[in-house]
């Protein structure tokens, strides 16, 4: 599982870098934040969603903010908390990169299975998901 994951993410990263100059980690953050309510996410939730440590995510968000893709927004309910907020430039960059990424996912992963195999795989992952989600709870309040 880890070997396949590593190889797929390496290939997807190389594809996004070559076509858009956008690392897969940046793309993942843009997707996560764009799918969140009001296109903003608490930093701890984002760290959990993209599988980075909080300090690693802080550095990544700072780089993305420097590039104009995200900005940090204050949390009204918690002065210590902050949100990563999608900027218009981040939305545009995501919209440009999404077709490239989805095409690569289809080519490198989805097309290797039949429709029945994909349905079976989805069912198997659904059995694993609850335990893995509980183990990865970041413990922050929204």
Secondary structure by P-SEA (a helix, b strand, c coil): caaaaaaaaaaaaaaaaacccccaaaaaaaaaaaacccccccaaaaaaaacccaaaaaaaaaaaaaaccbbbbbccccccbbbbcccaaaaaaaaaaaaaaaaaaaaaccccccaaaaaaaaaaaaaacaaaaaaacccccc
